[in-house]
Amino acid sequence: MGAAARGEGGIACYVYGIVPEDVDISPDAVGVGDPPGRVRLIRHGEIGALVSDVAVDRPLGRAEDLVGHEALLDGAAAEVPVLPLRFGAVLTSPEAVVGELLEPHHDEFVAALKEIEGHVQYVIRATYGERSVLHEILADNAEVRRLRDQIRGLPEDATRGERIRIGELITQAIAAKREADTQTVVDCFAPCTVAAVIRDATHERDAANVAFMVRLDQEADFEMVLGELRREWADRIDVRVLGPMAVYDFVTSA
């Protein structure tokens, strides 16, 4: 937390996101901090900022802080349109929230809130089964089969080069499969989603990592497609879904 975030009395405003100004905040709503700070709404014009007090001398970054940030936003997104801000957005005071965030970006935020109203985000995370993907690669790649047979029964030190080459070929094969399977996910959900963002792979066995914006009246169709994909991929890929959540991947707010 830099000097720009230092508030009076050692307290500053942690900002979670932007919502319409007529939103009612539950008295039980809490966010980051230890203990978690009570969330309130700072209004300006047609919009408001979800905020809570934070101590300026307490660094943010615990896992509990990130969980609190996301839980507050995801809970709000289930009820109202919300533009999520990045984790760690802190301003010095309520006046700074208005003067530096809400006032200069008022019209932009109003337009963005109207655009995402009635929408939530889901993320499809698909992961290859280790044995199933290796079986596929062996079946498809003659060079991998040849090298595997060549080193069978030989000492590891004597076959280091071949083992490195096998590793390279497997990595390349998985990357090609990931590209194809990610496109399959995008295509499958296209009829029941508004937009998609392909996320970077975070694990070597990732088959797909795609965020979708979904209208609330499309959720049943989304669940139906998800069930069909899980059945189709049951023997080779584990398909998980995260959400509903705030539309993190589809907004550009600071």
BELNOR-V189388 format. One record per residue. RES is the residue in one small letter. SS is DSSP state (@ for helix, = for strand, . for the rest). NEAR is the number of other C-alpha atoms within 8 Angstrom. D_CENTER is the distance of its C-alpha to the mean C-alpha in whole Angstrom. Layout:
res->{RES	RES}
ss->{SS	SS}
near->{NEAR	NEAR}
d_center->{D_CENTER	D_CENTER}
This chain:
res->{m	g	a	a	a	r	g	e	g	g	i	a	c	y	v	y	g	i	v	p	e	d	v	d	i	s	p	d	a	v	g	v	g	d	p	p	g	r	v	r	l	i	r	h	g	e	i	g	a	l	v	s	d	v	a	v	d	r	p	l	g	r	a	e	d	l	v	g	h	e	a	l	l	d	g	a	a	a	e	v	p	v	l	p	l	r	f	g	a	v	l	t	s	p	e	a	v	v	g	e	l	l	e	p	h	h	d	e	f	v	a	a	l	k	e	i	e	g	h	v	q	y	v	i	r	a	t	y	g	e	r	s	v	l	h	e	i	l	a	d	n	a	e	v	r	r	l	r	d	q	i	r	g	l	p	e	d	a	t	r	g	e	r	i	r	i	g	e	l	i	t	q	a	i	a	a	k	r	e	a	d	t	q	t	v	v	d	c	f	a	p	c	t	v	a	a	v	i	r	d	a	t	h	e	r	d	a	a	n	v	a	f	m	v	r	l	d	q	e	a	d	f	e	m	v	l	g	e	l	r	r	e	w	a	d	r	i	d	v	r	v	l	g	p	m	a	v	y	d	f	v	t	s	a}
ss->{.	.	@	@	@	.	.	@	@	@	=	=	=	=	=	=	=	=	=	=	.	.	.	.	.	.	.	.	.	=	.	.	.	.	.	.	.	=	.	=	=	=	=	=	.	.	=	=	=	=	=	=	=	=	=	.	.	.	.	.	.	.	@	@	@	@	@	@	@	@	@	@	@	@	@	@	@	.	.	.	.	=	=	=	.	.	.	.	.	=	=	.	.	@	@	@	@	@	@	@	@	@	.	.	.	@	@	@	@	@	@	@	@	@	@	@	.	.	=	=	=	=	=	=	=	=	=	=	.	@	@	@	@	@	@	@	@	@	@	@	.	@	@	@	@	@	@	@	@	@	@	.	.	.	.	.	@	@	@	@	@	@	@	@	@	@	@	@	@	@	@	@	@	@	@	@	@	@	@	@	@	@	@	@	@	@	@	@	@	@	@	@	.	.	=	=	=	=	.	.	.	.	.	.	.	=	=	=	=	=	=	=	=	=	=	@	@	@	@	@	@	@	@	@	@	@	@	@	@	@	@	@	.	.	.	.	=	=	=	=	=	=	=	=	=	.	.	@	@	@	.	.	.	.}
near->{9	5	5	7	11	13	12	8	4	9	12	16	15	12	13	15	12	13	14	13	10	6	7	4	8	5	6	5	9	11	14	14	9	5	5	9	12	11	13	8	9	11	10	11	7	10	15	14	14	13	13	14	11	12	8	12	5	6	6	8	7	6	6	7	12	11	8	12	12	8	9	12	14	11	9	11	12	10	6	11	14	15	15	13	11	8	7	8	10	10	15	14	10	9	6	10	14	12	9	8	9	13	9	7	8	12	6	7	11	11	8	9	13	8	6	10	8	8	11	15	14	13	11	13	13	12	11	12	10	7	6	10	11	9	8	8	11	10	8	6	8	8	6	12	10	8	11	9	7	6	10	6	4	7	6	6	5	6	10	8	6	9	10	8	8	11	8	8	9	11	9	8	9	11	8	8	9	11	10	8	10	13	8	8	10	10	8	8	10	9	6	10	13	9	8	10	9	8	7	5	8	5	5	7	9	13	14	14	14	14	13	13	14	15	11	8	5	10	10	7	8	12	8	8	10	8	8	8	9	11	7	7	10	8	6	9	12	11	11	7	8	9	7	9	14	14	13	9	6	7	8	4	7	5}
d_center->{24	26	29	28	26	29	30	34	35	32	29	27	24	20	19	15	15	18	19	23	26	27	24	26	24	25	27	25	22	21	18	18	22	24	25	22	23	24	22	25	24	26	27	29	30	28	24	23	21	20	21	23	25	24	27	27	29	26	23	19	17	18	15	17	16	12	12	15	13	10	13	15	12	11	15	16	14	16	19	19	17	15	14	11	13	11	12	16	17	21	24	28	29	28	31	28	25	28	29	27	24	25	28	27	24	26	26	23	21	23	23	19	19	22	19	16	19	19	15	12	9	8	7	10	10	14	16	20	22	24	28	27	25	28	31	29	30	33	34	33	34	38	37	35	38	40	39	38	42	43	42	42	45	45	44	41	42	44	41	39	39	38	35	34	34	33	30	29	30	27	25	26	26	23	21	23	22	18	19	21	19	16	18	20	16	16	20	20	17	19	21	19	16	17	14	12	10	11	8	11	12	12	15	18	18	15	16	13	9	9	7	10	12	14	17	18	21	20	18	21	21	18	19	22	20	18	21	23	20	21	24	25	23	24	26	24	20	18	16	13	11	8	9	11	9	9	9	6	7	10	12	14	15	16}
